[in-house]
């Protein structure tokens, strides 16, 4: 008689993390240690005075403006695919078209070293992308984690994940990450070593002259090495210069200064206004002056350019009057942002005839008075009628 032997059914899935899981986990960790790159992680620990990493300072814009990071750096091995970072110059300013990198970390090693997963707000410093600029300053690359999740290729035959993937973008020089930038500039971090931070010097910062006067300009300060504002300004200014060259004068201006203007016997132009106005007296006549008020010694037939008009206006003294001849239509092309800036950030003050000084920038509530209630009389009549009806109703109720 042959005794039947029961063999357990083979399966790679196990509700508990057994030896198969541990083996697959060691293999995936070894793969990252052999072929991966060492990255330094700046652990996000809160914002402001809060130590709650889930707290959001500004619920309207969903942002934290003064993020704090752990003084301890965590070196983790990771895989990523290097990509060329290209600039998109097809519009005003400077934009990066592919400044995103996807990193893959070993999950359990990350938990063991950091105590938690990599989350949005953590900063990855890349010593392998250290760049030395012309002045000898060594600069690392910094990327901010945007989101994270389990990597699909990181699942083993045990149907459990072993790899953690994060998507990170290049860190800008802004208030959120000032804590990291300050530490790197003072040599407080192992990655910065006091040699610099970021990828794109020079930055944009405050400069103080020898006399103590503050100003703005480009410099190579470590604190501003990530700031692209200076580069953006340079490119924008170059675009404005080129636009001014292509649009030399106002489109309404017609160039015909070579034409001779017919004058009357009194020496007055026969045409009072022409679209080619350039603020220059006709037929090569000289200007008696330029300013915001007519001089008292002007002679009949002389020309004066008033600059307090927009655009500048050319007048001729004709007897006891100053006759408008033309407006200067040769206005330089001005970008909209300059005009808006002068309007929105207007801090000028105006002095009225009675000596009162007021701000030129006024709230709309002060500039436009409240609308007159056209139905005030009708409302009052209806209210009176309702009160009368209520009084009648009360008397009838009392009679009952």
KEDO-223966 format. One record per residue (C-alpha): residue number from 1; residue in three letters; x, y, z. Coordinates in steps of 0.02 Angstrom, whole numbers, plus 50000, padded with zeros to 5 digits. Layout:
REM KEDO-223966
<pt NUM ALA <X Y Z>>
...
//
This chain:
REM KEDO-223966
<pt 1 UNK <50000 50000 50000>>
<pt 2 UNK <50072 50168 49944>>
<pt 3 UNK <50049 50311 50066>>
<pt 4 UNK <49990 50474 49985>>
<pt 5 UNK <50096 50625 50028>>
<pt 6 UNK <50016 50799 50024>>
<pt 7 UNK <50124 50936 49948>>
<pt 8 UNK <50082 51116 49989>>
<pt 9 UNK <50026 51219 49839>>
<pt 10 UNK <50162 51334 49774>>
<pt 11 UNK <50123 51521 49778>>
<pt 12 UNK <50228 51678 49776>>
<pt 13 UNK <50094 51782 49862>>
<pt 14 UNK <50102 51784 50049>>
<pt 15 UNK <49992 51891 50162>>
<pt 16 UNK <50145 51912 50271>>
<pt 17 UNK <50312 51979 50214>>
<pt 18 UNK <50413 51820 50214>>
<pt 19 UNK <50584 51767 50153>>
<pt 20 UNK <50539 51791 49970>>
<pt 21 UNK <50496 51974 50002>>
<pt 22 UNK <50656 52001 50101>>
<pt 23 UNK <50760 51925 49961>>
<pt 24 UNK <50679 52033 49826>>
<pt 25 UNK <50700 52186 49938>>
<pt 26 UNK <50886 52154 49963>>
<pt 27 UNK <50910 52131 49775>>
<pt 28 UNK <50823 52295 49733>>
<pt 29 UNK <50922 52387 49867>>
<pt 30 UNK <51086 52315 49803>>
<pt 31 UNK <51040 52368 49626>>
<pt 32 UNK <51022 52549 49683>>
<pt 33 UNK <51181 52543 49788>>
<pt 34 UNK <51285 52476 49643>>
<pt 35 UNK <51217 52578 49499>>
<pt 36 UNK <51132 52724 49587>>
<pt 37 UNK <51195 52899 49628>>
<pt 38 UNK <51209 52972 49802>>
<pt 39 UNK <51087 53115 49830>>
<pt 40 UNK <51068 53227 49983>>
<pt 41 UNK <50891 53250 50047>>
<pt 42 UNK <50838 53406 50143>>
<pt 43 UNK <50694 53346 50250>>
<pt 44 UNK <50546 53463 50262>>
<pt 45 UNK <50495 53482 50446>>
<pt 46 UNK <50366 53621 50444>>
<pt 47 UNK <50337 53804 50404>>
<pt 48 UNK <50356 53956 50515>>
<pt 49 UNK <50341 53903 50696>>
<pt 50 UNK <50237 53749 50657>>
<pt 51 UNK <50312 53574 50654>>
<pt 52 UNK <50161 53499 50567>>
<pt 53 UNK <50214 53454 50389>>
<pt 54 UNK <50031 53438 50336>>
<pt 55 UNK <49988 53616 50386>>
<pt 56 UNK <49961 53745 50248>>
<pt 57 UNK <49997 53925 50290>>
<pt 58 UNK <49899 54006 50151>>
<pt 59 UNK <49740 53911 50113>>
<pt 60 UNK <49693 54031 49973>>
<pt 61 UNK <49849 54001 49868>>
<pt 62 UNK <49888 53831 49947>>
<pt 63 UNK <50069 53874 49985>>
<pt 64 UNK <50194 53888 50128>>
<pt 65 UNK <50307 54039 50113>>
<pt 66 UNK <50438 54005 50246>>
<pt 67 UNK <50472 53819 50246>>
<pt 68 UNK <50592 53746 50374>>
<pt 69 UNK <50711 53600 50345>>
<pt 70 UNK <50804 53478 50456>>
<pt 71 UNK <50985 53522 50489>>
<pt 72 UNK <51030 53339 50459>>
<pt 73 UNK <51057 53284 50280>>
<pt 74 UNK <51005 53109 50224>>
<pt 75 UNK <51108 53027 50087>>
<pt 76 UNK <51001 52909 49983>>
<pt 77 UNK <51046 52813 49826>>
<pt 78 UNK <50933 52840 49676>>
<pt 79 UNK <50913 52811 49491>>
<pt 80 UNK <50859 52946 49367>>
<pt 81 UNK <50870 52981 49182>>
<pt 82 UNK <50975 53136 49141>>
<pt 83 UNK <50893 53257 49021>>
<pt 84 UNK <50949 53415 48934>>
<pt 85 UNK <50875 53571 49011>>
<pt 86 UNK <50822 53686 48870>>
<pt 87 UNK <50761 53864 48871>>
<pt 88 UNK <50603 53920 48783>>
<pt 89 UNK <50636 54094 48711>>
<pt 90 UNK <50484 54101 48600>>
<pt 91 UNK <50401 54231 48711>>
<pt 92 UNK <50449 54371 48829>>
<pt 93 UNK <50555 54313 48974>>
<pt 94 UNK <50644 54148 49000>>
<pt 95 UNK <50562 53980 49030>>
<pt 96 UNK <50628 53805 49058>>
<pt 97 UNK <50542 53679 48946>>
<pt 98 UNK <50599 53520 49037>>
<pt 99 UNK <50660 53558 49213>>
<pt 100 UNK <50578 53403 49289>>
<pt 101 UNK <50672 53246 49344>>
<pt 102 UNK <50597 53082 49407>>
<pt 103 UNK <50699 52995 49541>>
<pt 104 UNK <50681 52815 49602>>
<pt 105 UNK <50729 52773 49783>>
<pt 106 UNK <50729 52612 49882>>
<pt 107 UNK <50573 52619 49990>>
<pt 108 UNK <50629 52529 50148>>
<pt 109 UNK <50799 52615 50152>>
<pt 110 UNK <50711 52783 50136>>
<pt 111 UNK <50594 52741 50282>>
<pt 112 UNK <50739 52677 50387>>
<pt 113 UNK <50847 52832 50363>>
<pt 114 UNK <50718 52973 50357>>
<pt 115 UNK <50580 52899 50463>>
<pt 116 UNK <50451 52934 50327>>
<pt 117 UNK <50425 52939 50140>>
<pt 118 UNK <50486 53078 50027>>
<pt 119 UNK <50343 53201 50010>>
<pt 120 UNK <50304 53363 49921>>
<pt 121 UNK <50415 53500 49992>>
<pt 122 UNK <50570 53395 50021>>
<pt 123 UNK <50723 53457 49927>>
<pt 124 UNK <50848 53345 49836>>
<pt 125 UNK <51026 53409 49820>>
<pt 126 UNK <51128 53333 49679>>
<pt 127 UNK <51317 53337 49709>>
<pt 128 UNK <51345 53243 49546>>
<pt 129 UNK <51281 53396 49452>>
<pt 130 UNK <51401 53514 49539>>
<pt 131 UNK <51449 53650 49417>>
<pt 132 UNK <51597 53768 49429>>
<pt 133 UNK <51563 53939 49356>>
<pt 134 UNK <51689 54060 49283>>
<pt 135 UNK <51733 54139 49450>>
<pt 136 UNK <51773 53969 49526>>
<pt 137 UNK <51615 53953 49630>>
<pt 138 UNK <51554 53773 49643>>
<pt 139 UNK <51366 53757 49630>>
<pt 140 UNK <51255 53606 49661>>
<pt 141 UNK <51087 53571 49581>>
<pt 142 UNK <50932 53576 49692>>
<pt 143 UNK <50764 53501 49651>>
<pt 144 UNK <50600 53513 49747>>
<pt 145 UNK <50488 53360 49763>>
<pt 146 UNK <50318 53393 49683>>
<pt 147 UNK <50234 53224 49709>>
<pt 148 UNK <50279 53045 49747>>
<pt 149 UNK <50209 52869 49730>>
<pt 150 UNK <50259 52686 49718>>
<pt 151 UNK <50358 52648 49560>>
<pt 152 UNK <50271 52522 49446>>
<pt 153 UNK <50435 52433 49399>>
<pt 154 UNK <50473 52415 49585>>
<pt 155 UNK <50347 52276 49614>>
<pt 156 UNK <50428 52106 49637>>
<pt 157 UNK <50356 51932 49608>>
<pt 158 UNK <50286 51940 49784>>
<pt 159 UNK <50167 52077 49725>>
<pt 160 UNK <50241 52203 49847>>
<pt 161 UNK <50326 52369 49803>>
<pt 162 UNK <50508 52401 49840>>
<pt 163 UNK <50541 52566 49750>>
<pt 164 UNK <50477 52743 49780>>
<pt 165 UNK <50469 52867 49635>>
<pt 166 UNK <50464 53056 49653>>
<pt 167 UNK <50441 53195 49527>>
<pt 168 UNK <50547 53348 49564>>
<pt 169 UNK <50571 53518 49483>>
<pt 170 UNK <50720 53634 49490>>
<pt 171 UNK <50718 53738 49648>>
<pt 172 UNK <50698 53926 49623>>
<pt 173 UNK <50772 54059 49735>>
<pt 174 UNK <50616 54107 49830>>
<pt 175 UNK <50559 54135 50008>>
<pt 176 UNK <50499 53955 50029>>
<pt 177 UNK <50675 53884 50018>>
<pt 178 UNK <50774 54025 50098>>
<pt 179 UNK <50819 53911 50243>>
<pt 180 UNK <50913 53792 50126>>
<pt 181 UNK <50997 53933 50030>>
<pt 182 UNK <51058 54018 50188>>
<pt 183 UNK <51132 53856 50255>>
<pt 184 UNK <51220 53820 50091>>
<pt 185 UNK <51294 53995 50081>>
<pt 186 UNK <51367 53983 50256>>
<pt 187 UNK <51436 53807 50234>>
<pt 188 UNK <51315 53730 50358>>
<pt 189 UNK <51271 53584 50244>>
<pt 190 UNK <51381 53442 50187>>
<pt 191 UNK <51319 53464 50009>>
<pt 192 UNK <51342 53652 49998>>
<pt 193 UNK <51511 53659 50085>>
<pt 194 UNK <51494 53847 50077>>
<pt 195 UNK <51537 53842 49892>>
<pt 196 UNK <51369 53884 49821>>
<pt 197 UNK <51197 53824 49780>>
<pt 198 UNK <51091 53802 49625>>
<pt 199 UNK <51124 53797 49440>>
<pt 200 UNK <51106 53970 49367>>
<pt 201 UNK <51216 54112 49431>>
<pt 202 UNK <51223 54259 49430>>
<pt 203 UNK <51075 54300 49539>>
<pt 204 UNK <50981 54457 49572>>
<pt 205 UNK <51006 54543 49738>>
<pt 206 UNK <51027 54705 49831>>
<pt 207 UNK <51194 54789 49807>>
<pt 208 UNK <51262 54917 49928>>
<pt 209 UNK <51388 55042 49865>>
<pt 210 UNK <51539 55105 49962>>
<pt 211 UNK <51434 55253 50016>>
<pt 212 UNK <51300 55140 50088>>
<pt 213 UNK <51174 55174 49950>>
<pt 214 UNK <51069 55023 49909>>
<pt 215 UNK <51023 54974 49733>>
<pt 216 UNK <50980 54828 49624>>
<pt 217 UNK <51086 54732 49502>>
<pt 218 UNK <51169 54568 49456>>
<pt 219 UNK <51296 54489 49570>>
<pt 220 UNK <51369 54319 49607>>
<pt 221 UNK <51309 54308 49786>>
<pt 222 UNK <51280 54129 49839>>
<pt 223 UNK <51112 54172 49914>>
<pt 224 UNK <51050 54225 49742>>
<pt 225 UNK <51134 54092 49636>>
<pt 226 UNK <50969 54006 49598>>
<pt 227 UNK <50877 54166 49558>>
<pt 228 UNK <50838 54183 49372>>
<pt 229 UNK <50764 54356 49394>>
<pt 230 UNK <50920 54442 49330>>
<pt 231 UNK <50923 54335 49173>>
<pt 232 UNK <50738 54367 49145>>
<pt 233 UNK <50765 54554 49159>>
<pt 234 UNK <50910 54551 49037>>
<pt 235 UNK <50811 54456 48906>>
<pt 236 UNK <50656 54563 48931>>
<pt 237 UNK <50757 54724 48916>>
<pt 238 UNK <50836 54660 48755>>
<pt 239 UNK <50663 54621 48685>>
<pt 240 UNK <50603 54796 48730>>
<pt 241 UNK <50753 54876 48644>>
<pt 242 UNK <50724 54775 48486>>
<pt 243 UNK <50538 54816 48487>>
<pt 244 UNK <50577 55002 48505>>
<pt 245 UNK <50691 54990 48353>>
<pt 246 UNK <50558 54903 48250>>
<pt 247 UNK <50420 55022 48305>>
<pt 248 UNK <50517 55185 48301>>
<pt 249 UNK <50373 55309 48311>>
<pt 250 UNK <50188 55307 48345>>
<pt 251 UNK <50098 55219 48199>>
<pt 252 UNK <49993 55376 48171>>
<pt 253 UNK <50147 55479 48132>>
<pt 254 UNK <50183 55515 47949>>
<pt 255 UNK <50359 55568 47908>>
<pt 256 UNK <50357 55719 47793>>
<pt 257 UNK <50469 55852 47871>>
<pt 258 UNK <50542 55883 47699>>
<pt 259 UNK <50377 55959 47639>>
<pt 260 UNK <50362 56149 47634>>
<pt 261 UNK <50215 56225 47728>>
<pt 262 UNK <50126 56376 47654>>
<pt 263 UNK <50133 56527 47768>>
<pt 264 UNK <50014 56675 47775>>
<pt 265 UNK <50069 56856 47756>>
<pt 266 UNK <50074 56868 47945>>
<pt 267 UNK <50193 56720 47953>>
<pt 268 UNK <50065 56595 48015>>
<pt 269 UNK <50051 56416 47946>>
<pt 270 UNK <49903 56391 47832>>
<pt 271 UNK <49876 56217 47906>>
<pt 272 UNK <49830 56216 48089>>
<pt 273 UNK <49861 56031 48114>>
<pt 274 UNK <49934 55888 48014>>
<pt 275 UNK <49960 55706 48053>>
<pt 276 UNK <50147 55724 48032>>
<pt 277 UNK <50163 55832 48187>>
<pt 278 UNK <50337 55820 48260>>
<pt 279 UNK <50339 55970 48377>>
<pt 280 UNK <50460 56061 48263>>
<pt 281 UNK <50413 56231 48187>>
<pt 282 UNK <50374 56222 48000>>
<pt 283 UNK <50497 56272 47866>>
<pt 284 UNK <50647 56266 47982>>
<pt 285 UNK <50587 56406 48096>>
<pt 286 UNK <50677 56410 48266>>
<pt 287 UNK <50597 56372 48434>>
<pt 288 UNK <50584 56513 48558>>
<pt 289 UNK <50595 56386 48698>>
<pt 290 UNK <50533 56226 48777>>
<pt 291 UNK <50446 56211 48945>>
<pt 292 UNK <50286 56201 49044>>
<pt 293 UNK <50240 56388 49037>>
<pt 294 UNK <50247 56521 48903>>
<pt 295 UNK <50385 56651 48926>>
<pt 296 UNK <50328 56830 48949>>
<pt 297 UNK <50445 56901 48817>>
<pt 298 UNK <50383 56800 48668>>
<pt 299 UNK <50362 56897 48506>>
<pt 300 UNK <50223 56879 48380>>
<pt 301 UNK <50254 56732 48262>>
<pt 302 UNK <50376 56639 48378>>
<pt 303 UNK <50351 56456 48421>>
<pt 304 UNK <50354 56373 48592>>
<pt 305 UNK <50344 56187 48635>>
<pt 306 UNK <50241 56147 48790>>
<pt 307 UNK <50300 55984 48871>>
<pt 308 UNK <50161 55979 49002>>
<pt 309 UNK <50041 55917 48869>>
<pt 310 UNK <50027 55734 48818>>
<pt 311 UNK <50090 55725 48685>>
<pt 312 UNK <50201 55881 48678>>
<pt 313 UNK <50111 56026 48593>>
<pt 314 UNK <50183 56162 48481>>
<pt 315 UNK <50108 56336 48497>>
<pt 316 UNK <50135 56498 48399>>
<pt 317 UNK <50107 56670 48472>>
<pt 318 UNK <49980 56759 48363>>
<pt 319 UNK <49941 56929 48433>>
<pt 320 UNK <49871 56908 48607>>
<pt 321 UNK <49840 56721 48588>>
<pt 322 UNK <49945 56563 48581>>
<pt 323 UNK <49883 56461 48435>>
<pt 324 UNK <49901 56272 48435>>
<pt 325 UNK <50000 56219 48283>>
<pt 326 UNK <50025 56032 48305>>
<pt 327 UNK <50055 55889 48427>>
<pt 328 UNK <50217 55791 48430>>
<pt 329 UNK <50164 55620 48369>>
<pt 330 UNK <50339 55549 48371>>
<pt 331 UNK <50303 55459 48533>>
<pt 332 UNK <50423 55320 48572>>
<pt 333 UNK <50352 55146 48583>>
<pt 334 UNK <50327 55098 48765>>
<pt 335 UNK <50293 54919 48825>>
<pt 336 UNK <50129 54893 48915>>
<pt 337 UNK <50212 54832 49073>>
<pt 338 UNK <50301 55000 49095>>
<pt 339 UNK <50138 55095 49075>>
<pt 340 UNK <50046 54980 49195>>
<pt 341 UNK <50186 54990 49322>>
<pt 342 UNK <50178 55180 49322>>
<pt 343 UNK <49990 55173 49347>>
<pt 344 UNK <49974 55032 49473>>
<pt 345 UNK <50125 55082 49578>>
<pt 346 UNK <50092 55269 49567>>
<pt 347 UNK <50155 55351 49728>>
<pt 348 UNK <50155 55530 49665>>
<pt 349 UNK <50063 55670 49755>>
<pt 350 UNK <49975 55821 49681>>
<pt 351 UNK <49961 55992 49761>>
<pt 352 UNK <49793 56078 49731>>
<pt 353 UNK <49769 56266 49713>>
<pt 354 UNK <49719 56281 49896>>
<pt 355 UNK <49880 56196 49951>>
<pt 356 UNK <49800 56028 49989>>
<pt 357 UNK <49913 55880 49946>>
<pt 358 UNK <49826 55723 49888>>
<pt 359 UNK <49883 55557 49818>>
<pt 360 UNK <49866 55535 49631>>
<pt 361 UNK <49817 55355 49659>>
<pt 362 UNK <49642 55354 49734>>
<pt 363 UNK <49523 55214 49778>>
<pt 364 UNK <49377 55196 49659>>
<pt 365 UNK <49258 55226 49806>>
<pt 366 UNK <49332 55401 49824>>
<pt 367 UNK <49338 55440 49639>>
<pt 368 UNK <49160 55385 49604>>
<pt 369 UNK <49025 55438 49725>>
<pt 370 UNK <48882 55325 49776>>
<pt 371 UNK <48740 55310 49652>>
<pt 372 UNK <48586 55415 49686>>
<pt 373 UNK <48435 55313 49741>>
<pt 374 UNK <48309 55353 49606>>
<pt 375 UNK <48172 55257 49693>>
<pt 376 UNK <48187 55337 49866>>
<pt 377 UNK <48019 55427 49853>>
<pt 378 UNK <47931 55271 49790>>
<pt 379 UNK <48005 55167 49932>>
<pt 380 UNK <47951 55296 50062>>
<pt 381 UNK <47772 55299 49992>>
<pt 382 UNK <47761 55109 49996>>
<pt 383 UNK <47828 55103 50174>>
<pt 384 UNK <47700 55233 50228>>
<pt 385 UNK <47559 55137 50144>>
<pt 386 UNK <47614 54974 50227>>
<pt 387 UNK <47615 55058 50398>>
<pt 388 UNK <47440 55127 50365>>
<pt 389 UNK <47374 54954 50317>>
<pt 390 UNK <47455 54879 50471>>
<pt 391 UNK <47372 55009 50582>>
<pt 392 UNK <47201 54971 50506>>
<pt 393 UNK <47226 54786 50532>>
<pt 394 UNK <47270 54812 50715>>
<pt 395 UNK <47113 54917 50746>>
<pt 396 UNK <47001 54788 50661>>
<pt 397 UNK <47080 54651 50766>>
<pt 398 UNK <47047 54752 50923>>
<pt 399 UNK <46865 54780 50876>>
<pt 400 UNK <46838 54593 50864>>
//
